Amino acid sequence: MSHNRKQTRIASVLIGTKENKILLQKRINTGYADGHWSLVAGHVDEGESASKAMIREAYEECGLILAPEEISHIGVVHHFSKPHDYIGRIASTL
């Protein structure tokens, strides 16, 4: 029996909040949803934890420096997309 297995990628997504405001960024030069507003997010690299990926992406995308104890896991989402599906770890800042 043959199975067609689709590769699912892992992402880390940050809901950054401060003083009743949510941190958003405008996507540019990514090849996906450029020109749209987005939460800070990115792929989890091979061998990297979702927490480390979130800390790295927050710095790379908006210069935000986070310590592990400043982020809190709040959920997981399965996003159906083409050509890849994503499992996303959702975190928030404390």
GIBELTA-V174416 format. One line per field, one symbol per residue. burial: 1 if it has 16 or more other C-alpha atoms within 10 Angstrom, else 0. A space follows every 10 residues. Layout:
burial: ???
//
This chain:
burial: 0000000001 1111110000 0001001000 0000000111 1111000001 1111111100 0000000000 1000000000 0000011111 1110
//
